[in-house]
Amino acid sequence: MAAAANLRDMIRPGAMVVAPGAYDCITARLIEQAGFPAVYMTGAGTSISLGYPDFGLVTMTEMVGNAARLAASIGVPLISDSDTGYGNELNMYRTVQEFERAGVAAIHVEDQVFPKKCGHLDDKELVSLEDYLAKIRAAAAARRSRDFLIIARTDSRAKAGLEEAVRRCNAALAAGADVAFLEAPQTMSEVEQVPKLVKGPCLLNVVRNGKTPEIDLAAAERMGYAIAILPGLLMAGVIGICDQLLAETKKARRHPAPPGDAGPAQIFARFGAAEWDARRSAFRPEAGAAKDAAE
């Protein structure tokens, strides 16, 4: 898997991979075109794109299907949410197989009970450390390529404190995870401590108006984080701009100028129109000869 190998190569001391969140092929393509080295498929965004809150209501099949479409539409690695692995260690094993087969470079799996909640909501419930580590071991064993990354997420900070969250991160790394994801540290001091206390690469979840203080990405990189995901960046932005445009339309009774104000041809050009136009005549030699003669 070239994408997984590329992502693994990016994870090195002193550098941080920034992966904004996508929930469909439009947002995934825009992230790649903006020059980011990786894309993150947000479970929250996938949930709301299907009409549900991030309450663990989306199935593994639906998540993998979305991830497959995103991975096929971009040329950079895709990191994906895989919730809790959708059951016990047997389900976790199959979850890894399916995401890897879909072309995903990395998944994160968490220690919440199922159905889970968004990590920045209250009243989350945890599985035992024993059950969590069994799933991490199963995930590590299930992958066909060692390049495929297993990111171990713990939501235990909210209920059990920072010390227990660090303990779970380190135990998961020892059980075969490649990256630790301590969800929702609650102070800037905690954000700084995590990469120092966790014995392996760390992922930071950057959620505006969430449980974690706002942080400059350059500062997070200096702290030693290996990956930063921004799951709500485009999701919240799209909701905001849609509300704005709809309100303007309703008030003015005319089509307002959207940001960028692109026409159909300009929009389609960003999604492969030139390549598809070339195929119109590529398989009919006579059409190509006629075009050459005309020129």
Residue pairs with C-beta under 8 A, 6 or more apart in sequence:
1 100
1 103
1 105
1 145
1 147
1 148
3 71
3 76
3 77
3 78
3 103
3 104
3 105
4 77
4 100
4 105
4 106
4 145
4 147
4 148
4 149
5 145
5 147
6 76
6 77
6 105
7 17
7 38
7 77
7 79
7 105
7 106
7 147
7 149
8 147
8 149
8 178
10 17
10 37
10 38
10 77
11 17
11 149
11 178
11 179
11 201
11 226
11 227
12 226
13 224
14 221
15 221
15 226
16 217
16 220
16 221
16 225
16 226
16 227
16 228
17 37
17 38
17 226
17 227
17 228
18 36
18 37
18 38
18 217
18 227
18 228
18 230
19 31
19 36
19 37
19 38
19 39
19 40
19 79
19 227
19 228
19 229
19 230
20 31
20 34
20 36
20 39
20 40
20 229
20 230
20 233
20 234
21 27
21 40
21 41
21 42
21 44
21 45
21 229
21 230
21 231
21 232
21 233
21 234
21 235
22 28
22 30
22 31
22 39
22 40
22 41
22 42
22 45
22 70
22 234
23 41
23 42
23 45
23 46
23 48
23 49
23 66
23 234
23 235
24 49
24 66
24 69
24 70
25 69
25 70
25 73
25 271
26 271
27 45
27 234
27 235
27 238
28 39
28 41
28 70
28 73
28 74
28 78
29 73
29 74
29 270
29 271
30 234
30 270
31 39
31 74
31 234
32 39
32 74
32 75
32 76
33 270
36 76
37 76
37 77
38 76
38 77
38 78
38 79
38 105
38 227
39 70
39 74
39 76
39 77
39 78
39 79
40 78
40 79
40 80
40 81
40 229
40 230
40 231
41 66
41 67
41 70
41 78
41 79
41 80
41 81
41 104
42 81
42 229
42 231
42 232
42 235
43 54
43 58
43 63
43 81
43 82
43 83
43 231
44 54
44 81
44 118
44 231
44 232
44 235
45 231
45 232
45 234
45 235
46 58
46 62
46 63
46 66
46 81
47 53
47 54
47 55
47 57
47 58
48 54
48 235
49 66
50 58
50 62
52 58
53 118
54 117
54 118
54 121
55 115
55 116
55 117
55 118
56 83
56 84
56 112
56 114
56 115
56 116
56 117
57 115
58 83
59 86
60 82
60 83
60 86
60 91
60 94
60 95
60 98
63 80
63 81
63 82
63 83
64 95
64 98
64 99
64 102
67 78
67 80
67 99
67 102
67 103
67 104
68 102
68 103
70 78
71 78
71 102
71 103
71 104
72 103
77 105
77 106
78 103
78 104
78 105
78 106
79 104
79 105
79 106
79 107
79 108
79 149
79 151
79 227
79 229
80 99
80 104
80 106
80 107
80 108
81 107
81 108
81 231
82 95
82 96
82 99
82 107
82 108
82 109
83 109
83 110
83 114
83 116
84 109
84 110
84 111
84 112
84 113
84 114
84 116
84 127
84 135
85 91
85 92
85 95
85 109
85 135
85 138
85 139
86 92
86 95
86 114
87 114
88 131
88 134
88 135
89 134
89 135
89 137
89 138
90 138
92 109
92 135
92 138
92 139
92 142
93 138
93 139
93 141
93 142
94 142
95 107
95 109
95 139
95 142
96 107
96 138
96 139
96 142
96 143
96 148
96 150
97 142
97 144
99 107
100 142
100 143
100 144
100 145
100 148
104 148
105 147
105 148
105 149
106 148
106 149
106 150
106 151
106 178
106 179
107 139
107 149
107 150
107 151
108 151
108 152
108 153
108 179
108 181
108 203
109 135
109 136
109 139
109 150
109 151
109 152
109 153
110 116
110 119
110 153
110 154
110 155
110 181
110 183
111 126
111 127
111 129
111 131
111 132
111 153
111 154
111 155
111 156
111 168
112 124
112 125
112 126
112 127
112 155
113 125
113 126
113 127
116 124
116 155
117 123
117 124
119 153
119 155
119 183
119 184
119 205
119 207
119 211
120 184
120 207
120 210
120 211
120 212
122 158
124 155
124 158
124 159
125 159
126 155
126 156
126 159
126 160
129 167
129 168
129 171
132 154
132 168
132 172
133 171
133 172
133 175
136 150
136 152
136 172
136 175
136 176
136 177
137 175
137 176
139 150
139 176
139 177
140 150
140 175
140 176
140 177
141 176
143 150
149 178
149 179
150 176
150 177
150 178
150 179
151 177
151 178
151 179
151 180
151 181
151 203
151 227
152 168
152 169
152 172
152 173
152 175
152 177
152 179
152 180
152 181
153 181
153 182
153 183
153 203
154 165
154 168
154 169
154 172
154 180
154 181
154 182
154 183
155 183
155 184
156 164
156 165
156 168
157 164
157 165
157 182
157 183
157 184
157 185
157 186
157 190
158 184
158 186
158 211
162 185
162 190
162 193
165 182
166 182
166 194
166 197
166 198
169 180
169 181
169 182
169 194
169 198
169 200
169 202
170 180
170 198
170 199
170 200
172 180
173 180
173 198
173 199
173 200
177 200
178 200
178 201
179 200
179 201
179 202
179 203
179 226
179 227
180 198
180 200
180 201
180 202
180 203
181 202
181 203
181 205
182 194
182 198
182 202
183 205
184 205
184 207
184 210
184 211
184 212
185 191
185 193
185 194
185 211
185 212
186 211
186 212
186 213
187 213
188 213
188 215
191 204
191 212
191 213
191 215
191 220
191 223
192 223
194 202
194 204
195 202
195 223
195 224
195 225
196 224
201 226
201 227
202 224
202 225
202 226
202 227
203 225
203 226
203 227
203 228
203 229
204 212
204 215
204 220
204 225
204 227
204 228
204 229
205 212
205 228
205 229
205 231
206 212
206 215
206 217
206 220
206 228
206 229
206 230
207 231
207 232
208 214
208 232
208 233
208 236
210 232
217 228
220 228
221 228
241 258
241 259
245 256
245 258
248 256
249 255
249 256
265 273
280 287
281 287
281 288
281 291
282 288
